[in-house]
Amino acid sequence: LFAVLVALYEEPEKPNSALDFLKHHLGASAPENPEIEALRSEVAEMKEKYEAVLEENKKLKTKVKVY
């Protein structure tokens, strides 16, 4: 706790909420930002597309080996 308070004191740009700063640095979860949720859904969508491309790549490599 002392180290976090020192970090808050030494912070060049003081946060709007000291309590949120403490929670963030102590590992407590902060309220979810709508942008974060949008990014998480985008990451999940990209992972699905990535897996589909990998599967397609495997199929195409198999076809090339056959020829």
PDB file of N, H, CA, C and O in Angstrom:
ATOM      1  N   LEU A   1       0.840  -1.190   0.000  1.00  0.00           N
ATOM      2  CA  LEU A   1       0.000   0.000   0.000  1.00  0.00           C
ATOM      3  C   LEU A   1       0.880   1.247   0.000  1.00  0.00           C
ATOM      4  O   LEU A   1       0.598   2.213  -0.709  1.00  0.00           O
ATOM      5  N   PHE A   2       1.937   1.220   0.792  1.00  0.00           N
ATOM      6  H   PHE A   2       2.166   0.435   1.367  1.00  0.00           H
ATOM      7  CA  PHE A   2       2.829   2.372   0.868  1.00  0.00           C
ATOM      8  C   PHE A   2       3.451   2.661  -0.496  1.00  0.00           C
ATOM      9  O   PHE A   2       3.544   3.820  -0.901  1.00  0.00           O
ATOM     10  N   ALA A   3       3.875   1.625  -1.201  1.00  0.00           N
ATOM     11  H   ALA A   3       3.800   0.683  -0.872  1.00  0.00           H
ATOM     12  CA  ALA A   3       4.493   1.813  -2.510  1.00  0.00           C
ATOM     13  C   ALA A   3       3.502   2.427  -3.503  1.00  0.00           C
ATOM     14  O   ALA A   3       3.884   3.258  -4.327  1.00  0.00           O
ATOM     15  N   VAL A   4       2.255   2.027  -3.428  1.00  0.00           N
ATOM     16  H   VAL A   4       1.944   1.352  -2.759  1.00  0.00           H
ATOM     17  CA  VAL A   4       1.238   2.580  -4.327  1.00  0.00           C
ATOM     18  C   VAL A   4       0.986   4.044  -3.997  1.00  0.00           C
ATOM     19  O   VAL A   4       0.818   4.862  -4.901  1.00  0.00           O
ATOM     20  N   LEU A   5       0.960   4.376  -2.733  1.00  0.00           N
ATOM     21  H   LEU A   5       1.096   3.711  -1.999  1.00  0.00           H
ATOM     22  CA  LEU A   5       0.771   5.773  -2.346  1.00  0.00           C
ATOM     23  C   LEU A   5       1.946   6.633  -2.802  1.00  0.00           C
ATOM     24  O   LEU A   5       1.754   7.771  -3.231  1.00  0.00           O
ATOM     25  N   VAL A   6       3.143   6.101  -2.712  1.00  0.00           N
ATOM     26  H   VAL A   6       3.299   5.177  -2.364  1.00  0.00           H
ATOM     27  CA  VAL A   6       4.315   6.824  -3.190  1.00  0.00           C
ATOM     28  C   VAL A   6       4.222   7.010  -4.707  1.00  0.00           C
ATOM     29  O   VAL A   6       4.539   8.081  -5.223  1.00  0.00           O
ATOM     30  N   ALA A   7       3.788   5.971  -5.415  1.00  0.00           N
ATOM     31  H   ALA A   7       3.530   5.100  -4.995  1.00  0.00           H
ATOM     32  CA  ALA A   7       3.629   6.070  -6.869  1.00  0.00           C
ATOM     33  C   ALA A   7       2.595   7.137  -7.224  1.00  0.00           C
ATOM     34  O   ALA A   7       2.775   7.879  -8.190  1.00  0.00           O
ATOM     35  N   LEU A   8       1.528   7.216  -6.456  1.00  0.00           N
ATOM     36  H   LEU A   8       1.383   6.614  -5.671  1.00  0.00           H
ATOM     37  CA  LEU A   8       0.511   8.249  -6.684  1.00  0.00           C
ATOM     38  C   LEU A   8       1.108   9.631  -6.451  1.00  0.00           C
ATOM     39  O   LEU A   8       0.853  10.555  -7.224  1.00  0.00           O
ATOM     40  N   TYR A   9       1.890   9.777  -5.405  1.00  0.00           N
ATOM     41  H   TYR A   9       2.097   9.027  -4.777  1.00  0.00           H
ATOM     42  CA  TYR A   9       2.520  11.056  -5.096  1.00  0.00           C
ATOM     43  C   TYR A   9       3.494  11.470  -6.199  1.00  0.00           C
ATOM     44  O   TYR A   9       3.580  12.648  -6.546  1.00  0.00           O
ATOM     45  N   GLU A  10       4.227  10.500  -6.747  1.00  0.00           N
ATOM     46  H   GLU A  10       4.157   9.543  -6.464  1.00  0.00           H
ATOM     47  CA  GLU A  10       5.236  10.790  -7.761  1.00  0.00           C
ATOM     48  C   GLU A  10       4.672  10.884  -9.169  1.00  0.00           C
ATOM     49  O   GLU A  10       5.395  11.262 -10.091  1.00  0.00           O
ATOM     50  N   GLU A  11       3.409  10.551  -9.360  1.00  0.00           N
ATOM     51  H   GLU A  11       2.822  10.244  -8.612  1.00  0.00           H
ATOM     52  CA  GLU A  11       2.773  10.605 -10.668  1.00  0.00           C
ATOM     53  C   GLU A  11       2.776  12.039 -11.204  1.00  0.00           C
ATOM     54  O   GLU A  11       2.240  12.937 -10.553  1.00  0.00           O
ATOM     55  N   PRO A  12       3.379  12.272 -12.394  1.00  0.00           N
ATOM     56  CA  PRO A  12       3.437  13.645 -12.909  1.00  0.00           C
ATOM     57  C   PRO A  12       2.059  14.210 -13.252  1.00  0.00           C
ATOM     58  O   PRO A  12       1.790  15.383 -12.992  1.00  0.00           O
ATOM     59  N   GLU A  13       1.186  13.386 -13.832  1.00  0.00           N
ATOM     60  H   GLU A  13       1.405  12.433 -14.043  1.00  0.00           H
ATOM     61  CA  GLU A  13      -0.171  13.810 -14.129  1.00  0.00           C
ATOM     62  C   GLU A  13      -1.099  13.116 -13.131  1.00  0.00           C
ATOM     63  O   GLU A  13      -1.340  11.912 -13.223  1.00  0.00           O
ATOM     64  N   LYS A  14      -1.597  13.869 -12.210  1.00  0.00           N
ATOM     65  H   LYS A  14      -1.401  14.847 -12.136  1.00  0.00           H
ATOM     66  CA  LYS A  14      -2.436  13.288 -11.158  1.00  0.00           C
ATOM     67  C   LYS A  14      -3.744  12.770 -11.754  1.00  0.00           C
ATOM     68  O   LYS A  14      -4.368  13.453 -12.566  1.00  0.00           O
ATOM     69  N   PRO A  15      -4.159  11.571 -11.358  1.00  0.00           N
ATOM     70  CA  PRO A  15      -5.419  11.023 -11.861  1.00  0.00           C
ATOM     71  C   PRO A  15      -6.611  11.779 -11.270  1.00  0.00           C
ATOM     72  O   PRO A  15      -6.500  12.449 -10.244  1.00  0.00           O
ATOM     73  N   ASN A  16      -7.750  11.650 -11.947  1.00  0.00           N
ATOM     74  H   ASN A  16      -7.840  11.105 -12.781  1.00  0.00           H
ATOM     75  CA  ASN A  16      -8.968  12.309 -11.464  1.00  0.00           C
ATOM     76  C   ASN A  16      -9.427  11.720 -10.138  1.00  0.00           C
ATOM     77  O   ASN A  16      -9.942  12.428  -9.272  1.00  0.00           O
ATOM     78  N   SER A  17      -9.235  10.430  -9.996  1.00  0.00           N
ATOM     79  H   SER A  17      -8.818   9.855 -10.700  1.00  0.00           H
ATOM     80  CA  SER A  17      -9.692   9.758  -8.789  1.00  0.00           C
ATOM     81  C   SER A  17      -8.534   8.978  -8.163  1.00  0.00           C
ATOM     82  O   SER A  17      -8.032   8.015  -8.743  1.00  0.00           O
ATOM     83  N   ALA A  18      -8.127   9.403  -6.992  1.00  0.00           N
ATOM     84  H   ALA A  18      -8.535  10.186  -6.521  1.00  0.00           H
ATOM     85  CA  ALA A  18      -7.051   8.695  -6.296  1.00  0.00           C
ATOM     86  C   ALA A  18      -7.485   7.284  -5.928  1.00  0.00           C
ATOM     87  O   ALA A  18      -6.675   6.358  -5.931  1.00  0.00           O
ATOM     88  N   LEU A  19      -8.760   7.125  -5.614  1.00  0.00           N
ATOM     89  H   LEU A  19      -9.418   7.877  -5.612  1.00  0.00           H
ATOM     90  CA  LEU A  19      -9.274   5.804  -5.251  1.00  0.00           C
ATOM     91  C   LEU A  19      -9.171   4.839  -6.424  1.00  0.00           C
ATOM     92  O   LEU A  19      -8.775   3.687  -6.244  1.00  0.00           O
ATOM     93  N   ASP A  20      -9.526   5.300  -7.634  1.00  0.00           N
ATOM     94  H   ASP A  20      -9.847   6.236  -7.780  1.00  0.00           H
ATOM     95  CA  ASP A  20      -9.404   4.443  -8.814  1.00  0.00           C
ATOM     96  C   ASP A  20      -7.946   4.102  -9.087  1.00  0.00           C
ATOM     97  O   ASP A  20      -7.636   2.982  -9.493  1.00  0.00           O
ATOM     98  N   PHE A  21      -7.046   5.059  -8.868  1.00  0.00           N
ATOM     99  H   PHE A  21      -7.298   5.969  -8.539  1.00  0.00           H
ATOM    100  CA  PHE A  21      -5.614   4.809  -9.032  1.00  0.00           C
ATOM    101  C   PHE A  21      -5.168   3.701  -8.083  1.00  0.00           C
ATOM    102  O   PHE A  21      -4.451   2.786  -8.485  1.00  0.00           O
ATOM    103  N   LEU A  22      -5.590   3.784  -6.830  1.00  0.00           N
ATOM    104  H   LEU A  22      -6.173   4.528  -6.503  1.00  0.00           H
ATOM    105  CA  LEU A  22      -5.222   2.767  -5.838  1.00  0.00           C
ATOM    106  C   LEU A  22      -5.790   1.407  -6.219  1.00  0.00           C
ATOM    107  O   LEU A  22      -5.089   0.397  -6.153  1.00  0.00           O
ATOM    108  N   LYS A  23      -7.053   1.377  -6.616  1.00  0.00           N
ATOM    109  H   LYS A  23      -7.623   2.197  -6.669  1.00  0.00           H
ATOM    110  CA  LYS A  23      -7.676   0.108  -7.003  1.00  0.00           C
ATOM    111  C   LYS A  23      -6.933  -0.518  -8.178  1.00  0.00           C
ATOM    112  O   LYS A  23      -6.669  -1.721  -8.189  1.00  0.00           O
ATOM    113  N   HIS A  24      -6.598   0.308  -9.163  1.00  0.00           N
ATOM    114  H   HIS A  24      -6.812   1.285  -9.154  1.00  0.00           H
ATOM    115  CA  HIS A  24      -5.915  -0.204 -10.350  1.00  0.00           C
ATOM    116  C   HIS A  24      -4.554  -0.798  -9.981  1.00  0.00           C
ATOM    117  O   HIS A  24      -4.202  -1.877 -10.458  1.00  0.00           O
ATOM    118  N   HIS A  25      -3.801  -0.114  -9.151  1.00  0.00           N
ATOM    119  H   HIS A  25      -4.087   0.762  -8.764  1.00  0.00           H
ATOM    120  CA  HIS A  25      -2.461  -0.578  -8.806  1.00  0.00           C
ATOM    121  C   HIS A  25      -2.457  -1.705  -7.775  1.00  0.00           C
ATOM    122  O   HIS A  25      -1.461  -2.414  -7.628  1.00  0.00           O
ATOM    123  N   LEU A  26      -3.553  -1.864  -7.074  1.00  0.00           N
ATOM    124  H   LEU A  26      -4.361  -1.288  -7.193  1.00  0.00           H
ATOM    125  CA  LEU A  26      -3.640  -2.962  -6.111  1.00  0.00           C
ATOM    126  C   LEU A  26      -4.300  -4.192  -6.716  1.00  0.00           C
ATOM    127  O   LEU A  26      -4.413  -5.226  -6.057  1.00  0.00           O
ATOM    128  N   GLY A  27      -4.737  -4.084  -7.969  1.00  0.00           N
ATOM    129  H   GLY A  27      -4.645  -3.245  -8.504  1.00  0.00           H
ATOM    130  CA  GLY A  27      -5.283  -5.243  -8.653  1.00  0.00           C
ATOM    131  C   GLY A  27      -6.782  -5.388  -8.559  1.00  0.00           C
ATOM    132  O   GLY A  27      -7.323  -6.387  -9.034  1.00  0.00           O
ATOM    133  N   ALA A  28      -7.470  -4.445  -7.974  1.00  0.00           N
ATOM    134  H   ALA A  28      -7.030  -3.634  -7.588  1.00  0.00           H
ATOM    135  CA  ALA A  28      -8.929  -4.530  -7.925  1.00  0.00           C
ATOM    136  C   ALA A  28      -9.471  -4.221  -9.307  1.00  0.00           C
ATOM    137  O   ALA A  28      -8.901  -3.416 -10.043  1.00  0.00           O
ATOM    138  N   SER A  29     -10.560  -4.857  -9.651  1.00  0.00           N
ATOM    139  H   SER A  29     -11.023  -5.512  -9.053  1.00  0.00           H
ATOM    140  CA  SER A  29     -11.107  -4.635 -10.982  1.00  0.00           C
ATOM    141  C   SER A  29     -11.823  -3.292 -11.054  1.00  0.00           C
ATOM    142  O   SER A  29     -12.544  -2.892 -10.140  1.00  0.00           O
ATOM    143  N   ALA A  30     -11.599  -2.622 -12.161  1.00  0.00           N
ATOM    144  H   ALA A  30     -11.013  -2.947 -12.904  1.00  0.00           H
ATOM    145  CA  ALA A  30     -12.235  -1.328 -12.400  1.00  0.00           C
ATOM    146  C   ALA A  30     -13.508  -1.550 -13.208  1.00  0.00           C
ATOM    147  O   ALA A  30     -13.671  -2.601 -13.828  1.00  0.00           O
ATOM    148  N   PRO A  31     -14.398  -0.584 -13.208  1.00  0.00           N
ATOM    149  CA  PRO A  31     -15.600  -0.728 -14.022  1.00  0.00           C
ATOM    150  C   PRO A  31     -15.232  -0.880 -15.496  1.00  0.00           C
ATOM    151  O   PRO A  31     -14.283  -0.258 -15.975  1.00  0.00           O
ATOM    152  N   GLU A  32     -15.982  -1.703 -16.201  1.00  0.00           N
ATOM    153  H   GLU A  32     -16.753  -2.208 -15.812  1.00  0.00           H
ATOM    154  CA  GLU A  32     -15.694  -1.981 -17.594  1.00  0.00           C
ATOM    155  C   GLU A  32     -16.007  -0.769 -18.471  1.00  0.00           C
ATOM    156  O   GLU A  32     -17.052  -0.134 -18.335  1.00  0.00           O
ATOM    157  N   ASN A  33     -15.101  -0.477 -19.343  1.00  0.00           N
ATOM    158  H   ASN A  33     -14.251  -0.993 -19.453  1.00  0.00           H
ATOM    159  CA  ASN A  33     -15.256   0.596 -20.311  1.00  0.00           C
ATOM    160  C   ASN A  33     -15.903  -0.007 -21.564  1.00  0.00           C
ATOM    161  O   ASN A  33     -15.520  -1.102 -21.974  1.00  0.00           O
ATOM    162  N   PRO A  34     -16.868   0.675 -22.180  1.00  0.00           N
ATOM    163  CA  PRO A  34     -17.494   0.121 -23.387  1.00  0.00           C
ATOM    164  C   PRO A  34     -16.489  -0.142 -24.509  1.00  0.00           C
ATOM    165  O   PRO A  34     -16.670  -1.070 -25.299  1.00  0.00           O
ATOM    166  N   GLU A  35     -15.444   0.660 -24.582  1.00  0.00           N
ATOM    167  H   GLU A  35     -15.297   1.414 -23.941  1.00  0.00           H
ATOM    168  CA  GLU A  35     -14.425   0.437 -25.605  1.00  0.00           C
ATOM    169  C   GLU A  35     -13.687  -0.875 -25.357  1.00  0.00           C
ATOM    170  O   GLU A  35     -13.342  -1.587 -26.300  1.00  0.00           O
ATOM    171  N   ILE A  36     -13.450  -1.188 -24.107  1.00  0.00           N
ATOM    172  H   ILE A  36     -13.730  -0.610 -23.341  1.00  0.00           H
ATOM    173  CA  ILE A  36     -12.754  -2.434 -23.765  1.00  0.00           C
ATOM    174  C   ILE A  36     -13.594  -3.626 -24.193  1.00  0.00           C
ATOM    175  O   ILE A  36     -13.070  -4.589 -24.752  1.00  0.00           O
ATOM    176  N   GLU A  37     -14.891  -3.566 -23.933  1.00  0.00           N
ATOM    177  H   GLU A  37     -15.317  -2.783 -23.479  1.00  0.00           H
ATOM    178  CA  GLU A  37     -15.775  -4.664 -24.324  1.00  0.00           C
ATOM    179  C   GLU A  37     -15.803  -4.814 -25.841  1.00  0.00           C
ATOM    180  O   GLU A  37     -15.798  -5.935 -26.350  1.00  0.00           O
ATOM    181  N   ALA A  38     -15.831  -3.704 -26.565  1.00  0.00           N
ATOM    182  H   ALA A  38     -15.835  -2.794 -26.151  1.00  0.00           H
ATOM    183  CA  ALA A  38     -15.824  -3.749 -28.033  1.00  0.00           C
ATOM    184  C   ALA A  38     -14.527  -4.372 -28.528  1.00  0.00           C
ATOM    185  O   ALA A  38     -14.541  -5.175 -29.461  1.00  0.00           O
ATOM    186  N   LEU A  39     -13.410  -4.012 -27.913  1.00  0.00           N
ATOM    187  H   LEU A  39     -13.399  -3.360 -27.155  1.00  0.00           H
ATOM    188  CA  LEU A  39     -12.125  -4.577 -28.316  1.00  0.00           C
ATOM    189  C   LEU A  39     -12.054  -6.065 -28.010  1.00  0.00           C
ATOM    190  O   LEU A  39     -11.490  -6.835 -28.788  1.00  0.00           O
ATOM    191  N   ARG A  40     -12.619  -6.468 -26.888  1.00  0.00           N
ATOM    192  H   ARG A  40     -13.076  -5.842 -26.256  1.00  0.00           H
ATOM    193  CA  ARG A  40     -12.622  -7.901 -26.554  1.00  0.00           C
ATOM    194  C   ARG A  40     -13.423  -8.704 -27.567  1.00  0.00           C
ATOM    195  O   ARG A  40     -13.010  -9.791 -27.972  1.00  0.00           O
ATOM    196  N   SER A  41     -14.568  -8.168 -27.977  1.00  0.00           N
ATOM    197  H   SER A  41     -14.903  -7.285 -27.649  1.00  0.00           H
ATOM    198  CA  SER A  41     -15.372  -8.885 -28.965  1.00  0.00           C
ATOM    199  C   SER A  41     -14.654  -8.912 -30.313  1.00  0.00           C
ATOM    200  O   SER A  41     -14.740  -9.901 -31.041  1.00  0.00           O
ATOM    201  N   GLU A  42     -13.943  -7.827 -30.649  1.00  0.00           N
ATOM    202  H   GLU A  42     -13.874  -7.023 -30.057  1.00  0.00           H
ATOM    203  CA  GLU A  42     -13.182  -7.797 -31.894  1.00  0.00           C
ATOM    204  C   GLU A  42     -12.055  -8.829 -31.854  1.00  0.00           C
ATOM    205  O   GLU A  42     -11.802  -9.505 -32.850  1.00  0.00           O
ATOM    206  N   VAL A  43     -11.385  -8.953 -30.727  1.00  0.00           N
ATOM    207  H   VAL A  43     -11.591  -8.404 -29.917  1.00  0.00           H
ATOM    208  CA  VAL A  43     -10.313  -9.941 -30.582  1.00  0.00           C
ATOM    209  C   VAL A  43     -10.881 -11.351 -30.732  1.00  0.00           C
ATOM    210  O   VAL A  43     -10.275 -12.194 -31.394  1.00  0.00           O
ATOM    211  N   ALA A  44     -12.030 -11.613 -30.126  1.00  0.00           N
ATOM    212  H   ALA A  44     -12.522 -10.928 -29.588  1.00  0.00           H
ATOM    213  CA  ALA A  44     -12.638 -12.941 -30.238  1.00  0.00           C
ATOM    214  C   ALA A  44     -12.995 -13.242 -31.691  1.00  0.00           C
ATOM    215  O   ALA A  44     -12.798 -14.359 -32.170  1.00  0.00           O
ATOM    216  N   GLU A  45     -13.521 -12.238 -32.383  1.00  0.00           N
ATOM    217  H   GLU A  45     -13.681 -11.331 -31.994  1.00  0.00           H
ATOM    218  CA  GLU A  45     -13.870 -12.419 -33.795  1.00  0.00           C
ATOM    219  C   GLU A  45     -12.618 -12.687 -34.636  1.00  0.00           C
ATOM    220  O   GLU A  45     -12.631 -13.546 -35.517  1.00  0.00           O
ATOM    221  N   MET A  46     -11.556 -11.963 -34.366  1.00  0.00           N
ATOM    222  H   MET A  46     -11.545 -11.265 -33.650  1.00  0.00           H
ATOM    223  CA  MET A  46     -10.312 -12.153 -35.107  1.00  0.00           C
ATOM    224  C   MET A  46      -9.709 -13.529 -34.834  1.00  0.00           C
ATOM    225  O   MET A  46      -9.132 -14.139 -35.734  1.00  0.00           O
ATOM    226  N   LYS A  47      -9.836 -14.020 -33.609  1.00  0.00           N
ATOM    227  H   LYS A  47     -10.305 -13.525 -32.878  1.00  0.00           H
ATOM    228  CA  LYS A  47      -9.337 -15.362 -33.287  1.00  0.00           C
ATOM    229  C   LYS A  47     -10.089 -16.417 -34.085  1.00  0.00           C
ATOM    230  O   LYS A  47      -9.492 -17.373 -34.580  1.00  0.00           O
ATOM    231  N   GLU A  48     -11.411 -16.239 -34.210  1.00  0.00           N
ATOM    232  H   GLU A  48     -11.896 -15.463 -33.808  1.00  0.00           H
ATOM    233  CA  GLU A  48     -12.210 -17.189 -34.992  1.00  0.00           C
ATOM    234  C   GLU A  48     -11.779 -17.181 -36.457  1.00  0.00           C
ATOM    235  O   GLU A  48     -11.628 -18.235 -37.076  1.00  0.00           O
ATOM    236  N   LYS A  49     -11.581 -15.976 -37.005  1.00  0.00           N
ATOM    237  H   LYS A  49     -11.703 -15.120 -36.502  1.00  0.00           H
ATOM    238  CA  LYS A  49     -11.139 -15.872 -38.396  1.00  0.00           C
ATOM    239  C   LYS A  49      -9.760 -16.503 -38.571  1.00  0.00           C
ATOM    240  O   LYS A  49      -9.505 -17.174 -39.571  1.00  0.00           O
ATOM    241  N   TYR A  50      -8.888 -16.294 -37.619  1.00  0.00           N
ATOM    242  H   TYR A  50      -9.095 -15.749 -36.807  1.00  0.00           H
ATOM    243  CA  TYR A  50      -7.542 -16.860 -37.661  1.00  0.00           C
ATOM    244  C   TYR A  50      -7.608 -18.386 -37.688  1.00  0.00           C
ATOM    245  O   TYR A  50      -6.919 -19.029 -38.481  1.00  0.00           O
ATOM    246  N   GLU A  51      -8.441 -18.961 -36.818  1.00  0.00           N
ATOM    247  H   GLU A  51      -9.001 -18.439 -36.175  1.00  0.00           H
ATOM    248  CA  GLU A  51      -8.577 -20.421 -36.784  1.00  0.00           C
ATOM    249  C   GLU A  51      -9.129 -20.942 -38.111  1.00  0.00           C
ATOM    250  O   GLU A  51      -8.699 -21.992 -38.588  1.00  0.00           O
ATOM    251  N   ALA A  52     -10.074 -20.221 -38.709  1.00  0.00           N
ATOM    252  H   ALA A  52     -10.423 -19.368 -38.322  1.00  0.00           H
ATOM    253  CA  ALA A  52     -10.636 -20.641 -39.993  1.00  0.00           C
ATOM    254  C   ALA A  52      -9.571 -20.598 -41.088  1.00  0.00           C
ATOM    255  O   ALA A  52      -9.510 -21.490 -41.934  1.00  0.00           O
ATOM    256  N   VAL A  53      -8.737 -19.567 -41.072  1.00  0.00           N
ATOM    257  H   VAL A  53      -8.787 -18.842 -40.384  1.00  0.00           H
ATOM    258  CA  VAL A  53      -7.673 -19.452 -42.067  1.00  0.00           C
ATOM    259  C   VAL A  53      -6.644 -20.559 -41.866  1.00  0.00           C
ATOM    260  O   VAL A  53      -6.148 -21.117 -42.845  1.00  0.00           O
ATOM    261  N   LEU A  54      -6.318 -20.883 -40.641  1.00  0.00           N
ATOM    262  H   LEU A  54      -6.721 -20.430 -39.846  1.00  0.00           H
ATOM    263  CA  LEU A  54      -5.380 -21.985 -40.392  1.00  0.00           C
ATOM    264  C   LEU A  54      -5.929 -23.307 -40.923  1.00  0.00           C
ATOM    265  O   LEU A  54      -5.207 -24.094 -41.535  1.00  0.00           O
ATOM    266  N   GLU A  55      -7.202 -23.533 -40.682  1.00  0.00           N
ATOM    267  H   GLU A  55      -7.789 -22.893 -40.185  1.00  0.00           H
ATOM    268  CA  GLU A  55      -7.830 -24.770 -41.162  1.00  0.00           C
ATOM    269  C   GLU A  55      -7.812 -24.820 -42.693  1.00  0.00           C
ATOM    270  O   GLU A  55      -7.510 -25.857 -43.283  1.00  0.00           O
ATOM    271  N   GLU A  56      -8.135 -23.699 -43.322  1.00  0.00           N
ATOM    272  H   GLU A  56      -8.380 -22.857 -42.843  1.00  0.00           H
ATOM    273  CA  GLU A  56      -8.108 -23.641 -44.782  1.00  0.00           C
ATOM    274  C   GLU A  56      -6.687 -23.874 -45.299  1.00  0.00           C
ATOM    275  O   GLU A  56      -6.494 -24.549 -46.310  1.00  0.00           O
ATOM    276  N   ASN A  57      -5.708 -23.324 -44.613  1.00  0.00           N
ATOM    277  H   ASN A  57      -5.865 -22.775 -43.791  1.00  0.00           H
ATOM    278  CA  ASN A  57      -4.310 -23.503 -44.991  1.00  0.00           C
ATOM    279  C   ASN A  57      -3.928 -24.978 -44.934  1.00  0.00           C
ATOM    280  O   ASN A  57      -3.258 -25.481 -45.836  1.00  0.00           O
ATOM    281  N   LYS A  58      -4.347 -25.668 -43.886  1.00  0.00           N
ATOM    282  H   LYS A  58      -4.891 -25.259 -43.153  1.00  0.00           H
ATOM    283  CA  LYS A  58      -4.048 -27.103 -43.774  1.00  0.00           C
ATOM    284  C   LYS A  58      -4.643 -27.876 -44.945  1.00  0.00           C
ATOM    285  O   LYS A  58      -3.987 -28.734 -45.536  1.00  0.00           O
ATOM    286  N   LYS A  59      -5.903 -27.559 -45.275  1.00  0.00           N
ATOM    287  H   LYS A  59      -6.436 -26.862 -44.795  1.00  0.00           H
ATOM    288  CA  LYS A  59      -6.577 -28.256 -46.380  1.00  0.00           C
ATOM    289  C   LYS A  59      -5.852 -28.006 -47.701  1.00  0.00           C
ATOM    290  O   LYS A  59      -5.662 -28.928 -48.494  1.00  0.00           O
ATOM    291  N   LEU A  60      -5.453 -26.771 -47.929  1.00  0.00           N
ATOM    292  H   LEU A  60      -5.608 -26.023 -47.285  1.00  0.00           H
ATOM    293  CA  LEU A  60      -4.765 -26.450 -49.174  1.00  0.00           C
ATOM    294  C   LEU A  60      -3.395 -27.118 -49.247  1.00  0.00           C
ATOM    295  O   LEU A  60      -2.986 -27.563 -50.320  1.00  0.00           O
ATOM    296  N   LYS A  61      -2.683 -27.197 -48.132  1.00  0.00           N
ATOM    297  H   LYS A  61      -3.014 -26.836 -47.260  1.00  0.00           H
ATOM    298  CA  LYS A  61      -1.391 -27.877 -48.110  1.00  0.00           C
ATOM    299  C   LYS A  61      -1.572 -29.355 -48.424  1.00  0.00           C
ATOM    300  O   LYS A  61      -0.749 -29.944 -49.125  1.00  0.00           O
ATOM    301  N   THR A  62      -2.630 -29.955 -47.919  1.00  0.00           N
ATOM    302  H   THR A  62      -3.299 -29.477 -47.350  1.00  0.00           H
ATOM    303  CA  THR A  62      -2.918 -31.364 -48.194  1.00  0.00           C
ATOM    304  C   THR A  62      -3.189 -31.561 -49.673  1.00  0.00           C
ATOM    305  O   THR A  62      -2.713 -32.531 -50.262  1.00  0.00           O
ATOM    306  N   LYS A  63      -3.947 -30.654 -50.287  1.00  0.00           N
ATOM    307  H   LYS A  63      -4.334 -29.865 -49.808  1.00  0.00           H
ATOM    308  CA  LYS A  63      -4.235 -30.758 -51.715  1.00  0.00           C
ATOM    309  C   LYS A  63      -2.949 -30.639 -52.534  1.00  0.00           C
ATOM    310  O   LYS A  63      -2.770 -31.360 -53.515  1.00  0.00           O
ATOM    311  N   VAL A  64      -2.057 -29.734 -52.136  1.00  0.00           N
ATOM    312  H   VAL A  64      -2.202 -29.148 -51.339  1.00  0.00           H
ATOM    313  CA  VAL A  64      -0.812 -29.546 -52.872  1.00  0.00           C
ATOM    314  C   VAL A  64       0.044 -30.801 -52.783  1.00  0.00           C
ATOM    315  O   VAL A  64       0.692 -31.166 -53.764  1.00  0.00           O
ATOM    316  N   LYS A  65       0.065 -31.461 -51.652  1.00  0.00           N
ATOM    317  H   LYS A  65      -0.461 -31.165 -50.855  1.00  0.00           H
ATOM    318  CA  LYS A  65       0.848 -32.694 -51.483  1.00  0.00           C
ATOM    319  C   LYS A  65       0.312 -33.804 -52.382  1.00  0.00           C
ATOM    320  O   LYS A  65       1.075 -34.626 -52.890  1.00  0.00           O
ATOM    321  N   VAL A  66      -1.012 -33.820 -52.575  1.00  0.00           N
ATOM    322  H   VAL A  66      -1.632 -33.152 -52.163  1.00  0.00           H
ATOM    323  CA  VAL A  66      -1.619 -34.851 -53.407  1.00  0.00           C
ATOM    324  C   VAL A  66      -1.162 -34.689 -54.849  1.00  0.00           C
ATOM    325  O   VAL A  66      -0.926 -35.681 -55.539  1.00  0.00           O
ATOM    326  N   TYR A  67      -1.037 -33.464 -55.306  1.00  0.00           N
ATOM    327  H   TYR A  67      -1.228 -32.659 -54.746  1.00  0.00           H
ATOM    328  CA  TYR A  67      -0.621 -33.236 -56.699  1.00  0.00           C
ATOM    329  C   TYR A  67       0.859 -33.353 -56.778  1.00  0.00           C
ATOM    330  O   TYR A  67       1.434 -33.199 -57.855  1.00  0.00           O
TER     331      TYR A  67
END
